[in-house]
Amino acid sequence: MKTLKTANTGESVTVIKLEGEGATKRRIMDMGITKGSTVVVRKVAPLGDPIEITVRGYELSLRKADAEKIIVE
């Protein structure tokens, strides 16, 4: 099971599933990260947190804790 946290810089992935519950899952979905959306990993900070991605045409920074709840292929 591959998560967004383990995706490499420059890699384009597709969201398969969102884990988590309640407010956390809703917040991730409100940012535009939904099942079937394409995500491109742009940059990863030197210590790995945050991760900068492009989703639905805009740049977004995610914490590692949120990125590991996003299952991708």
PQR file with spaces between the fields and no chain letter, atoms N, CA, C, O and H, PARSE charges and radii, in Angstrom:
ATOM       1  N    MET     1       0.848   -1.175    0.000 -0.4000 1.5000
ATOM       2  CA   MET     1       0.000    0.000    0.000 -0.0000 2.0000
ATOM       3  C    MET     1       0.894    1.239    0.000  0.5500 1.7000
ATOM       4  O    MET     1       1.623    1.474    0.963 -0.5500 1.4000
ATOM       5  N    LYS     2       0.844    2.023   -1.058 -0.4000 1.5000
ATOM       6  CA   LYS     2       1.690    3.202   -1.199 -0.0000 2.0000
ATOM       7  C    LYS     2       0.901    4.448   -0.785  0.5500 1.7000
ATOM       8  O    LYS     2      -0.256    4.628   -1.166 -0.5500 1.4000
ATOM       9  H    LYS     2       0.251    1.832   -1.841  0.4000 1.0000
ATOM      10  N    THR     3       1.551    5.292   -0.005 -0.4000 1.5000
ATOM      11  CA   THR     3       0.908    6.536    0.416 -0.0000 2.0000
ATOM      12  C    THR     3       1.576    7.723   -0.265  0.5500 1.7000
ATOM      13  O    THR     3       2.655    7.590   -0.841 -0.5500 1.4000
ATOM      14  H    THR     3       2.491    5.147    0.304  0.4000 1.0000
ATOM      15  N    LEU     4       0.942    8.866   -0.198 -0.4000 1.5000
ATOM      16  CA   LEU     4       1.502   10.081   -0.775 -0.0000 2.0000
ATOM      17  C    LEU     4       2.818   10.451   -0.090  0.5500 1.7000
ATOM      18  O    LEU     4       3.693   11.062   -0.703 -0.5500 1.4000
ATOM      19  H    LEU     4       0.065    8.974    0.270  0.4000 1.0000
ATOM      20  N    LYS     5       2.949   10.082    1.165 -0.4000 1.5000
ATOM      21  CA   LYS     5       4.175   10.360    1.913 -0.0000 2.0000
ATOM      22  C    LYS     5       5.381    9.652    1.294  0.5500 1.7000
ATOM      23  O    LYS     5       6.492   10.181    1.332 -0.5500 1.4000
ATOM      24  H    LYS     5       2.238    9.586    1.663  0.4000 1.0000
ATOM      25  N    THR     6       5.176    8.464    0.727 -0.4000 1.5000
ATOM      26  CA   THR     6       6.282    7.690    0.163 -0.0000 2.0000
ATOM      27  C    THR     6       6.525    7.954   -1.320  0.5500 1.7000
ATOM      28  O    THR     6       7.461    7.398   -1.895 -0.5500 1.4000
ATOM      29  H    THR     6       4.274    8.034    0.696  0.4000 1.0000
ATOM      30  N    ALA     7       5.701    8.790   -1.949 -0.4000 1.5000
ATOM      31  CA   ALA     7       5.892    9.112   -3.366 -0.0000 2.0000
ATOM      32  C    ALA     7       7.146    9.975   -3.538  0.5500 1.7000
ATOM      33  O    ALA     7       7.476   10.793   -2.680 -0.5500 1.4000
ATOM      34  H    ALA     7       4.941    9.241   -1.482  0.4000 1.0000
ATOM      35  N    ASN     8       7.832    9.775   -4.659 -0.4000 1.5000
ATOM      36  CA   ASN     8       9.071   10.498   -4.938 -0.0000 2.0000
ATOM      37  C    ASN     8       8.806   11.865   -5.544  0.5500 1.7000
ATOM      38  O    ASN     8       7.748   12.101   -6.127 -0.5500 1.4000
ATOM      39  H    ASN     8       7.564    9.110   -5.356  0.4000 1.0000
ATOM      40  N    THR     9       9.769   12.762   -5.404 -0.4000 1.5000
ATOM      41  CA   THR     9       9.675   14.095   -5.990 -0.0000 2.0000
ATOM      42  C    THR     9       9.567   13.974   -7.508  0.5500 1.7000
ATOM      43  O    THR     9      10.313   13.217   -8.128 -0.5500 1.4000
ATOM      44  H    THR     9      10.629   12.571   -4.930  0.4000 1.0000
ATOM      45  N    GLY    10       8.637   14.722   -8.105 -0.4000 1.5000
ATOM      46  CA   GLY    10       8.423   14.692   -9.543 -0.0000 2.0000
ATOM      47  C    GLY    10       7.463   13.608  -10.007  0.5500 1.7000
ATOM      48  O    GLY    10       7.090   13.577  -11.179 -0.5500 1.4000
ATOM      49  H    GLY    10       8.030   15.337   -7.601  0.4000 1.0000
ATOM      50  N    GLU    11       7.063   12.734   -9.123 -0.4000 1.5000
ATOM      51  CA   GLU    11       6.171   11.627   -9.465 -0.0000 2.0000
ATOM      52  C    GLU    11       4.721   12.088   -9.526  0.5500 1.7000
ATOM      53  O    GLU    11       4.274   12.894   -8.709 -0.5500 1.4000
ATOM      54  H    GLU    11       7.365   12.759   -8.170  0.4000 1.0000
ATOM      55  N    SER    12       3.999   11.566  -10.504 -0.4000 1.5000
ATOM      56  CA   SER    12       2.573   11.838  -10.642 -0.0000 2.0000
ATOM      57  C    SER    12       1.815   10.591  -10.203  0.5500 1.7000
ATOM      58  O    SER    12       2.062    9.500  -10.718 -0.5500 1.4000
ATOM      59  H    SER    12       4.362   10.912  -11.168  0.4000 1.0000
ATOM      60  N    VAL    13       0.902   10.744   -9.261 -0.4000 1.5000
ATOM      61  CA   VAL    13       0.156    9.612   -8.713 -0.0000 2.0000
ATOM      62  C    VAL    13      -1.339    9.901   -8.736  0.5500 1.7000
ATOM      63  O    VAL    13      -1.765   11.051   -8.845 -0.5500 1.4000
ATOM      64  H    VAL    13       0.702   11.630   -8.843  0.4000 1.0000
ATOM      65  N    THR    14      -2.123    8.839   -8.632 -0.4000 1.5000
ATOM      66  CA   THR    14      -3.579    8.962   -8.591 -0.0000 2.0000
ATOM      67  C    THR    14      -4.072    8.517   -7.224  0.5500 1.7000
ATOM      68  O    THR    14      -3.644    7.486   -6.705 -0.5500 1.4000
ATOM      69  H    THR    14      -1.777    7.904   -8.544  0.4000 1.0000
ATOM      70  N    VAL    15      -4.969    9.294   -6.647 -0.4000 1.5000
ATOM      71  CA   VAL    15      -5.521    8.982   -5.329 -0.0000 2.0000
ATOM      72  C    VAL    15      -6.505    7.828   -5.458  0.5500 1.7000
ATOM      73  O    VAL    15      -7.424    7.865   -6.276 -0.5500 1.4000
ATOM      74  H    VAL    15      -5.317   10.132   -7.068  0.4000 1.0000
ATOM      75  N    ILE    16      -6.297    6.799   -4.635 -0.4000 1.5000
ATOM      76  CA   ILE    16      -7.179    5.631   -4.629 -0.0000 2.0000
ATOM      77  C    ILE    16      -8.175    5.712   -3.483  0.5500 1.7000
ATOM      78  O    ILE    16      -9.357    5.409   -3.645 -0.5500 1.4000
ATOM      79  H    ILE    16      -5.551    6.769   -3.970  0.4000 1.0000
ATOM      80  N    LYS    17      -7.670    6.134   -2.305 -0.4000 1.5000
ATOM      81  CA   LYS    17      -8.511    6.103   -1.111 -0.0000 2.0000
ATOM      82  C    LYS    17      -7.979    7.102   -0.092  0.5500 1.7000
ATOM      83  O    LYS    17      -6.779    7.367   -0.036 -0.5500 1.4000
ATOM      84  H    LYS    17      -6.710    6.380   -2.173  0.4000 1.0000
ATOM      85  N    LEU    18      -8.872    7.646    0.703 -0.4000 1.5000
ATOM      86  CA   LEU    18      -8.492    8.511    1.820 -0.0000 2.0000
ATOM      87  C    LEU    18      -8.802    7.788    3.116  0.5500 1.7000
ATOM      88  O    LEU    18      -9.931    7.350    3.338 -0.5500 1.4000
ATOM      89  H    LEU    18      -9.847    7.431    0.658  0.4000 1.0000
ATOM      90  N    GLU    19      -7.799    7.665    3.967 -0.4000 1.5000
ATOM      91  CA   GLU    19      -8.011    7.066    5.273 -0.0000 2.0000
ATOM      92  C    GLU    19      -8.277    8.180    6.272  0.5500 1.7000
ATOM      93  O    GLU    19      -8.251    9.360    5.923 -0.5500 1.4000
ATOM      94  H    GLU    19      -6.882    8.021    3.786  0.4000 1.0000
ATOM      95  N    GLY    20      -8.529    7.803    7.495 -0.4000 1.5000
ATOM      96  CA   GLY    20      -8.832    8.809    8.508 -0.0000 2.0000
ATOM      97  C    GLY    20     -10.325    8.896    8.710  0.5500 1.7000
ATOM      98  O    GLY    20     -11.108    8.184    8.081 -0.5500 1.4000
ATOM      99  H    GLY    20      -8.550    6.844    7.779  0.4000 1.0000
ATOM     100  N    GLU    21     -10.696    9.786    9.602 -0.4000 1.5000
ATOM     101  CA   GLU    21     -12.110    9.913    9.918 -0.0000 2.0000
ATOM     102  C    GLU    21     -12.439   11.334   10.329  0.5500 1.7000
ATOM     103  O    GLU    21     -11.564   12.103   10.729 -0.5500 1.4000
ATOM     104  H    GLU    21     -10.061   10.364   10.113  0.4000 1.0000
ATOM     105  N    GLY    22     -13.680   11.660   10.226 -0.4000 1.5000
ATOM     106  CA   GLY    22     -14.184   12.939   10.711 -0.0000 2.0000
ATOM     107  C    GLY    22     -13.569   14.161   10.064  0.5500 1.7000
ATOM     108  O    GLY    22     -13.464   14.255    8.841 -0.5500 1.4000
ATOM     109  H    GLY    22     -14.391   11.035    9.901  0.4000 1.0000
ATOM     110  N    ALA    23     -13.161   15.100   10.912 -0.4000 1.5000
ATOM     111  CA   ALA    23     -12.694   16.402   10.462 -0.0000 2.0000
ATOM     112  C    ALA    23     -11.423   16.320    9.621  0.5500 1.7000
ATOM     113  O    ALA    23     -11.252   17.101    8.685 -0.5500 1.4000
ATOM     114  H    ALA    23     -13.246   15.023   11.906  0.4000 1.0000
ATOM     115  N    THR    24     -10.544   15.400    9.938 -0.4000 1.5000
ATOM     116  CA   THR    24      -9.296   15.272    9.180 -0.0000 2.0000
ATOM     117  C    THR    24      -9.570   14.868    7.736  0.5500 1.7000
ATOM     118  O    THR    24      -9.025   15.470    6.810 -0.5500 1.4000
ATOM     119  H    THR    24     -10.683   14.765   10.698  0.4000 1.0000
ATOM     120  N    LYS    25     -10.397   13.871    7.540 -0.4000 1.5000
ATOM     121  CA   LYS    25     -10.742   13.415    6.196 -0.0000 2.0000
ATOM     122  C    LYS    25     -11.485   14.513    5.437  0.5500 1.7000
ATOM     123  O    LYS    25     -11.224   14.725    4.253 -0.5500 1.4000
ATOM     124  H    LYS    25     -10.839   13.382    8.292  0.4000 1.0000
ATOM     125  N    ARG    26     -12.387   15.199    6.088 -0.4000 1.5000
ATOM     126  CA   ARG    26     -13.149   16.279    5.459 -0.0000 2.0000
ATOM     127  C    ARG    26     -12.223   17.417    5.025  0.5500 1.7000
ATOM     128  O    ARG    26     -12.408   17.989    3.950 -0.5500 1.4000
ATOM     129  H    ARG    26     -12.598   15.027    7.051  0.4000 1.0000
ATOM     130  N    ARG    27     -11.233   17.748    5.849 -0.4000 1.5000
ATOM     131  CA   ARG    27     -10.295   18.828    5.521 -0.0000 2.0000
ATOM     132  C    ARG    27      -9.467   18.466    4.289  0.5500 1.7000
ATOM     133  O    ARG    27      -9.246   19.309    3.420 -0.5500 1.4000
ATOM     134  H    ARG    27     -11.083   17.283    6.722  0.4000 1.0000
ATOM     135  N    ILE    28      -9.011   17.221    4.210 -0.4000 1.5000
ATOM     136  CA   ILE    28      -8.250   16.772    3.043 -0.0000 2.0000
ATOM     137  C    ILE    28      -9.119   16.837    1.788  0.5500 1.7000
ATOM     138  O    ILE    28      -8.649   17.271    0.736 -0.5500 1.4000
ATOM     139  H    ILE    28      -9.191   16.536    4.916  0.4000 1.0000
ATOM     140  N    MET    29     -10.365   16.416    1.885 -0.4000 1.5000
ATOM     141  CA   MET    29     -11.270   16.470    0.745 -0.0000 2.0000
ATOM     142  C    MET    29     -11.577   17.907    0.345  0.5500 1.7000
ATOM     143  O    MET    29     -11.700   18.201   -0.844 -0.5500 1.4000
ATOM     144  H    MET    29     -10.746   16.064    2.740  0.4000 1.0000
ATOM     145  N    ASP    30     -11.702   18.803    1.315 -0.4000 1.5000
ATOM     146  CA   ASP    30     -11.975   20.209    1.023 -0.0000 2.0000
ATOM     147  C    ASP    30     -10.818   20.872    0.271  0.5500 1.7000
ATOM     148  O    ASP    30     -11.025   21.856   -0.439 -0.5500 1.4000
ATOM     149  H    ASP    30     -11.602   18.564    2.281  0.4000 1.0000
ATOM     150  N    MET    31      -9.611   20.344    0.423 -0.4000 1.5000
ATOM     151  CA   MET    31      -8.448   20.875   -0.296 -0.0000 2.0000
ATOM     152  C    MET    31      -8.413   20.397   -1.745  0.5500 1.7000
ATOM     153  O    MET    31      -7.547   20.823   -2.509 -0.5500 1.4000
ATOM     154  H    MET    31      -9.442   19.545    1.000  0.4000 1.0000
ATOM     155  N    GLY    32      -9.330   19.528   -2.134 -0.4000 1.5000
ATOM     156  CA   GLY    32      -9.399   19.060   -3.512 -0.0000 2.0000
ATOM     157  C    GLY    32      -8.787   17.699   -3.739  0.5500 1.7000
ATOM     158  O    GLY    32      -8.739   17.223   -4.873 -0.5500 1.4000
ATOM     159  H    GLY    32     -10.034   19.182   -1.513  0.4000 1.0000
ATOM     160  N    ILE    33      -8.321   17.066   -2.684 -0.4000 1.5000
ATOM     161  CA   ILE    33      -7.727   15.736   -2.809 -0.0000 2.0000
ATOM     162  C    ILE    33      -8.838   14.716   -2.589  0.5500 1.7000
ATOM     163  O    ILE    33      -9.206   14.401   -1.457 -0.5500 1.4000
ATOM     164  H    ILE    33      -8.360   17.452   -1.762  0.4000 1.0000
ATOM     165  N    THR    34      -9.360   14.213   -3.699 -0.4000 1.5000
ATOM     166  CA   THR    34     -10.457   13.247   -3.640 -0.0000 2.0000
ATOM     167  C    THR    34     -10.081   12.007   -4.444  0.5500 1.7000
ATOM     168  O    THR    34      -9.104   12.016   -5.193 -0.5500 1.4000
ATOM     169  H    THR    34      -9.062   14.469   -4.618  0.4000 1.0000
ATOM     170  N    LYS    35     -10.854   10.954   -4.284 -0.4000 1.5000
ATOM     171  CA   LYS    35     -10.608    9.706   -4.998 -0.0000 2.0000
ATOM     172  C    LYS    35     -10.595    9.966   -6.503  0.5500 1.7000
ATOM     173  O    LYS    35     -11.512   10.585   -7.043 -0.5500 1.4000
ATOM     174  H    LYS    35     -11.648   10.947   -3.676  0.4000 1.0000
ATOM     175  N    GLY    36      -9.546    9.487   -7.175 -0.4000 1.5000
ATOM     176  CA   GLY    36      -9.441    9.641   -8.621 -0.0000 2.0000
ATOM     177  C    GLY    36      -8.673   10.872   -9.076  0.5500 1.7000
ATOM     178  O    GLY    36      -8.342   10.980  -10.257 -0.5500 1.4000
ATOM     179  H    GLY    36      -8.801    8.984   -6.737  0.4000 1.0000
ATOM     180  N    SER    37      -8.382   11.801   -8.175 -0.4000 1.5000
ATOM     181  CA   SER    37      -7.658   13.001   -8.583 -0.0000 2.0000
ATOM     182  C    SER    37      -6.166   12.700   -8.759  0.5500 1.7000
ATOM     183  O    SER    37      -5.608   11.844   -8.074 -0.5500 1.4000
ATOM     184  H    SER    37      -8.652   11.713   -7.216  0.4000 1.0000
ATOM     185  N    THR    38      -5.536   13.418   -9.687 -0.4000 1.5000
ATOM     186  CA   THR    38      -4.114   13.255   -9.964 -0.0000 2.0000
ATOM     187  C    THR    38      -3.325   14.257   -9.143  0.5500 1.7000
ATOM     188  O    THR    38      -3.667   15.438   -9.086 -0.5500 1.4000
ATOM     189  H    THR    38      -5.990   14.114  -10.244  0.4000 1.0000
ATOM     190  N    VAL    39      -2.263   13.776   -8.508 -0.4000 1.5000
ATOM     191  CA   VAL    39      -1.428   14.604   -7.648 -0.0000 2.0000
ATOM     192  C    VAL    39       0.012   14.487   -8.129  0.5500 1.7000
ATOM     193  O    VAL    39       0.493   13.382   -8.379 -0.5500 1.4000
ATOM     194  H    VAL    39      -1.985   12.816   -8.554  0.4000 1.0000
ATOM     195  N    VAL    40       0.708   15.622   -8.261 -0.4000 1.5000
ATOM     196  CA   VAL    40       2.118   15.629   -8.625 -0.0000 2.0000
ATOM     197  C    VAL    40       2.910   16.131   -7.421  0.5500 1.7000
ATOM     198  O    VAL    40       2.623   17.202   -6.886 -0.5500 1.4000
ATOM     199  H    VAL    40       0.317   16.520   -8.058  0.4000 1.0000
ATOM     200  N    VAL    41       3.905   15.355   -6.998 -0.4000 1.5000
ATOM     201  CA   VAL    41       4.759   15.746   -5.873 -0.0000 2.0000
ATOM     202  C    VAL    41       5.821   16.697   -6.417  0.5500 1.7000
ATOM     203  O    VAL    41       6.644   16.298   -7.241 -0.5500 1.4000
ATOM     204  H    VAL    41       4.138   14.485   -7.433  0.4000 1.0000
ATOM     205  N    ARG    42       5.810   17.953   -5.963 -0.4000 1.5000
ATOM     206  CA   ARG    42       6.739   18.973   -6.449 -0.0000 2.0000
ATOM     207  C    ARG    42       8.029   19.013   -5.639  0.5500 1.7000
ATOM     208  O    ARG    42       9.121   18.904   -6.196 -0.5500 1.4000
ATOM     209  H    ARG    42       5.141   18.277   -5.293  0.4000 1.0000
ATOM     210  N    LYS    43       7.902   19.169   -4.343 -0.4000 1.5000
ATOM     211  CA   LYS    43       9.076   19.304   -3.478 -0.0000 2.0000
ATOM     212  C    LYS    43       8.801   18.647   -2.137  0.5500 1.7000
ATOM     213  O    LYS    43       7.657   18.509   -1.705 -0.5500 1.4000
ATOM     214  H    LYS    43       7.014   19.258   -3.890  0.4000 1.0000
ATOM     215  N    VAL    44       9.887   18.246   -1.495 -0.4000 1.5000
ATOM     216  CA   VAL    44       9.805   17.757   -0.124 -0.0000 2.0000
ATOM     217  C    VAL    44      10.821   18.565    0.678  0.5500 1.7000
ATOM     218  O    VAL    44      11.975   18.691    0.270 -0.5500 1.4000
ATOM     219  H    VAL    44      10.817   18.358   -1.846  0.4000 1.0000
ATOM     220  N    ALA    45      10.404   19.101    1.796 -0.4000 1.5000
ATOM     221  CA   ALA    45      11.291   19.903    2.636 -0.0000 2.0000
ATOM     222  C    ALA    45      12.472   19.048    3.108  0.5500 1.7000
ATOM     223  O    ALA    45      12.366   17.823    3.146 -0.5500 1.4000
ATOM     224  H    ALA    45       9.466   18.998    2.128  0.4000 1.0000
ATOM     225  N    PRO    46      13.588   19.678    3.465 -0.5600 1.5000
ATOM     226  CA   PRO    46      14.796   18.936    3.863  0.2800 2.0000
ATOM     227  C    PRO    46      14.559   17.894    4.958  0.5500 1.7000
ATOM     228  O    PRO    46      15.165   16.823    4.919 -0.5500 1.4000
ATOM     229  N    LEU    47      13.719   18.173    5.903 -0.4000 1.5000
ATOM     230  CA   LEU    47      13.433   17.198    6.955 -0.0000 2.0000
ATOM     231  C    LEU    47      12.192   16.362    6.649  0.5500 1.7000
ATOM     232  O    LEU    47      11.736   15.590    7.491 -0.5500 1.4000
ATOM     233  H    LEU    47      13.227   19.043    5.935  0.4000 1.0000
ATOM     234  N    GLY    48      11.644   16.519    5.435 -0.4000 1.5000
ATOM     235  CA   GLY    48      10.507   15.710    5.012 -0.0000 2.0000
ATOM     236  C    GLY    48       9.144   16.274    5.332  0.5500 1.7000
ATOM     237  O    GLY    48       8.129   15.673    4.980 -0.5500 1.4000
ATOM     238  H    GLY    48      12.014   17.147    4.750  0.4000 1.0000
ATOM     239  N    ASP    49       9.099   17.414    5.990 -0.4000 1.5000
ATOM     240  CA   ASP    49       7.804   17.974    6.380 -0.0000 2.0000
ATOM     241  C    ASP    49       7.828   19.476    6.179  0.5500 1.7000
ATOM     242  O    ASP    49       8.657   20.114    6.827 -0.5500 1.4000
ATOM     243  H    ASP    49       9.924   17.903    6.275  0.4000 1.0000
ATOM     244  N    PRO    50       7.033   20.095    5.374 -0.5600 1.5000
ATOM     245  CA   PRO    50       5.884   19.576    4.622  0.2800 2.0000
ATOM     246  C    PRO    50       6.272   19.074    3.226  0.5500 1.7000
ATOM     247  O    PRO    50       7.427   19.158    2.806 -0.5500 1.4000
ATOM     248  N    ILE    51       5.269   18.553    2.531 -0.4000 1.5000
ATOM     249  CA   ILE    51       5.405   18.079    1.158 -0.0000 2.0000
ATOM     250  C    ILE    51       4.603   19.035    0.282  0.5500 1.7000
ATOM     251  O    ILE    51       3.440   19.317    0.572 -0.5500 1.4000
ATOM     252  H    ILE    51       4.331   18.484    2.871  0.4000 1.0000
ATOM     253  N    GLU    52       5.220   19.535   -0.786 -0.4000 1.5000
ATOM     254  CA   GLU    52       4.510   20.439   -1.696 -0.0000 2.0000
ATOM     255  C    GLU    52       4.020   19.634   -2.893  0.5500 1.7000
ATOM     256  O    GLU    52       4.795   18.932   -3.543 -0.5500 1.4000
ATOM     257  H    GLU    52       6.164   19.306   -1.022  0.4000 1.0000
ATOM     258  N    ILE    53       2.719   19.744   -3.176 -0.4000 1.5000
ATOM     259  CA   ILE    53       2.112   19.000   -4.276 -0.0000 2.0000
ATOM     260  C    ILE    53       1.330   19.947   -5.180  0.5500 1.7000
ATOM     261  O    ILE    53       1.026   21.079   -4.804 -0.5500 1.4000
ATOM     262  H    ILE    53       2.090   20.314   -2.648  0.4000 1.0000
ATOM     263  N    THR    54       1.012   19.462   -6.373 -0.4000 1.5000
ATOM     264  CA   THR    54       0.101   20.162   -7.273 -0.0000 2.0000
ATOM     265  C    THR    54      -1.117   19.268   -7.455  0.5500 1.7000
ATOM     266  O    THR    54      -1.000   18.105   -7.840 -0.5500 1.4000
ATOM     267  H    THR    54       1.259   18.542   -6.678  0.4000 1.0000
ATOM     268  N    VAL    55      -2.276   19.826   -7.173 -0.4000 1.5000
ATOM     269  CA   VAL    55      -3.530   19.095   -7.330 -0.0000 2.0000
ATOM     270  C    VAL    55      -4.570   20.050   -7.910  0.5500 1.7000
ATOM     271  O    VAL    55      -4.744   21.167   -7.424 -0.5500 1.4000
ATOM     272  H    VAL    55      -2.371   20.771   -6.860  0.4000 1.0000
ATOM     273  N    ARG    56      -5.249   19.598   -8.944 -0.4000 1.5000
ATOM     274  CA   ARG    56      -6.296   20.387   -9.609 -0.0000 2.0000
ATOM     275  C    ARG    56      -5.822   21.779  -10.028  0.5500 1.7000
ATOM     276  O    ARG    56      -6.589   22.741   -9.994 -0.5500 1.4000
ATOM     277  H    ARG    56      -5.108   18.690   -9.339  0.4000 1.0000
ATOM     278  N    GLY    57      -4.545   21.874  -10.425 -0.4000 1.5000
ATOM     279  CA   GLY    57      -4.015   23.125  -10.962 -0.0000 2.0000
ATOM     280  C    GLY    57      -3.490   24.118   -9.943  0.5500 1.7000
ATOM     281  O    GLY    57      -3.140   25.236  -10.321 -0.5500 1.4000
ATOM     282  H    GLY    57      -3.922   21.092  -10.452  0.4000 1.0000
ATOM     283  N    TYR    58      -3.420   23.762   -8.677 -0.4000 1.5000
ATOM     284  CA   TYR    58      -2.854   24.701   -7.706 -0.0000 2.0000
ATOM     285  C    TYR    58      -1.865   23.995   -6.780  0.5500 1.7000
ATOM     286  O    TYR    58      -1.914   22.779   -6.593 -0.5500 1.4000
ATOM     287  H    TYR    58      -3.705   22.854   -8.370  0.4000 1.0000
ATOM     288  N    GLU    59      -0.971   24.792   -6.210 -0.4000 1.5000
ATOM     289  CA   GLU    59       0.066   24.284   -5.308 -0.0000 2.0000
ATOM     290  C    GLU    59      -0.502   24.168   -3.899  0.5500 1.7000
ATOM     291  O    GLU    59      -1.296   25.001   -3.462 -0.5500 1.4000
ATOM     292  H    GLU    59      -0.932   25.780   -6.362  0.4000 1.0000
ATOM     293  N    LEU    60      -0.082   23.119   -3.199 -0.4000 1.5000
ATOM     294  CA   LEU    60      -0.594   22.851   -1.863 -0.0000 2.0000
ATOM     295  C    LEU    60       0.516   22.224   -1.035  0.5500 1.7000
ATOM     296  O    LEU    60       1.259   21.382   -1.539 -0.5500 1.4000
ATOM     297  H    LEU    60       0.562   22.442   -3.554  0.4000 1.0000
ATOM     298  N    SER    61       0.638   22.615    0.210 -0.4000 1.5000
ATOM     299  CA   SER    61       1.604   22.004    1.120 -0.0000 2.0000
ATOM     300  C    SER    61       0.851   21.165    2.144  0.5500 1.7000
ATOM     301  O    SER    61      -0.140   21.605    2.727 -0.5500 1.4000
ATOM     302  H    SER    61       0.034   23.299    0.619  0.4000 1.0000
ATOM     303  N    LEU    62       1.342   19.947    2.348 -0.4000 1.5000
ATOM     304  CA   LEU    62       0.711   19.009    3.285 -0.0000 2.0000
ATOM     305  C    LEU    62       1.717   18.546    4.329  0.5500 1.7000
ATOM     306  O    LEU    62       2.907   18.404    4.047 -0.5500 1.4000
ATOM     307  H    LEU    62       2.147   19.589    1.874  0.4000 1.0000
ATOM     308  N    ARG    63       1.227   18.318    5.519 -0.4000 1.5000
ATOM     309  CA   ARG    63       2.065   17.709    6.558 -0.0000 2.0000
ATOM     310  C    ARG    63       2.232   16.228    6.261  0.5500 1.7000
ATOM     311  O    ARG    63       1.398   15.621    5.588 -0.5500 1.4000
ATOM     312  H    ARG    63       0.261   18.433    5.748  0.4000 1.0000
ATOM     313  N    LYS    64       3.330   15.643    6.775 -0.4000 1.5000
ATOM     314  CA   LYS    64       3.562   14.215    6.586 -0.0000 2.0000
ATOM     315  C    LYS    64       2.426   13.386    7.169  0.5500 1.7000
ATOM     316  O    LYS    64       2.035   12.370    6.593 -0.5500 1.4000
ATOM     317  H    LYS    64       4.007   16.136    7.322  0.4000 1.0000
ATOM     318  N    ALA    65       1.901   13.813    8.298 -0.4000 1.5000
ATOM     319  CA   ALA    65       0.820   13.074    8.956 -0.0000 2.0000
ATOM     320  C    ALA    65      -0.411   12.996    8.060  0.5500 1.7000
ATOM     321  O    ALA    65      -1.091   11.970    8.029 -0.5500 1.4000
ATOM     322  H    ALA    65       2.218   14.638    8.765  0.4000 1.0000
ATOM     323  N    ASP    66      -0.702   14.076    7.328 -0.4000 1.5000
ATOM     324  CA   ASP    66      -1.842   14.065    6.404 -0.0000 2.0000
ATOM     325  C    ASP    66      -1.520   13.257    5.149  0.5500 1.7000
ATOM     326  O    ASP    66      -2.376   12.539    4.633 -0.5500 1.4000
ATOM     327  H    ASP    66      -0.150   14.909    7.352  0.4000 1.0000
ATOM     328  N    ALA    67      -0.287   13.375    4.659 -0.4000 1.5000
ATOM     329  CA   ALA    67       0.112   12.682    3.426 -0.0000 2.0000
ATOM     330  C    ALA    67       0.084   11.173    3.582  0.5500 1.7000
ATOM     331  O    ALA    67      -0.169   10.461    2.610 -0.5500 1.4000
ATOM     332  H    ALA    67       0.409   13.958    5.078  0.4000 1.0000
ATOM     333  N    GLU    68       0.338   10.665    4.787 -0.4000 1.5000
ATOM     334  CA   GLU    68       0.318    9.210    4.947 -0.0000 2.0000
ATOM     335  C    GLU    68      -1.100    8.649    5.065  0.5500 1.7000
ATOM     336  O    GLU    68      -1.274    7.433    5.133 -0.5500 1.4000
ATOM     337  H    GLU    68       0.543   11.243    5.577  0.4000 1.0000
ATOM     338  N    LYS    69      -2.091    9.497    5.091 -0.4000 1.5000
ATOM     339  CA   LYS    69      -3.499    9.049    5.092 -0.0000 2.0000
ATOM     340  C    LYS    69      -4.076    8.991    3.687  0.5500 1.7000
ATOM     341  O    LYS    69      -5.234    8.618    3.502 -0.5500 1.4000
ATOM     342  H    LYS    69      -1.949   10.486    5.036  0.4000 1.0000
ATOM     343  N    ILE    70      -3.267    9.360    2.690 -0.4000 1.5000
ATOM     344  CA   ILE    70      -3.725    9.383    1.300 -0.0000 2.0000
ATOM     345  C    ILE    70      -3.085    8.201    0.572  0.5500 1.7000
ATOM     346  O    ILE    70      -1.873    8.184    0.358 -0.5500 1.4000
ATOM     347  H    ILE    70      -2.326    9.663    2.840  0.4000 1.0000
ATOM     348  N    ILE    71      -3.892    7.220    0.195 -0.4000 1.5000
ATOM     349  CA   ILE    71      -3.423    6.025   -0.509 -0.0000 2.0000
ATOM     350  C    ILE    71      -3.418    6.314   -2.001  0.5500 1.7000
ATOM     351  O    ILE    71      -4.424    6.754   -2.558 -0.5500 1.4000
ATOM     352  H    ILE    71      -4.877    7.233    0.369  0.4000 1.0000
ATOM     353  N    VAL    72      -2.262    6.062   -2.659 -0.4000 1.5000
ATOM     354  CA   VAL    72      -2.106    6.388   -4.085 -0.0000 2.0000
ATOM     355  C    VAL    72      -1.585    5.185   -4.853  0.5500 1.7000
ATOM     356  O    VAL    72      -1.151    4.191   -4.271 -0.5500 1.4000
ATOM     357  H    VAL    72      -1.445    5.705   -2.207  0.4000 1.0000
ATOM     358  N    GLU    73      -1.640    5.302   -6.200 -0.4000 1.5000
ATOM     359  CA   GLU    73      -1.038    4.298   -7.069 -0.0000 2.0000
ATOM     360  C    GLU    73      -0.246    4.981   -8.154  0.5500 1.7000
ATOM     361  O    GLU    73       0.347    4.312   -9.000 -0.5500 1.4000
ATOM     362  H    GLU    73      -1.993    6.110   -6.672  0.4000 1.0000
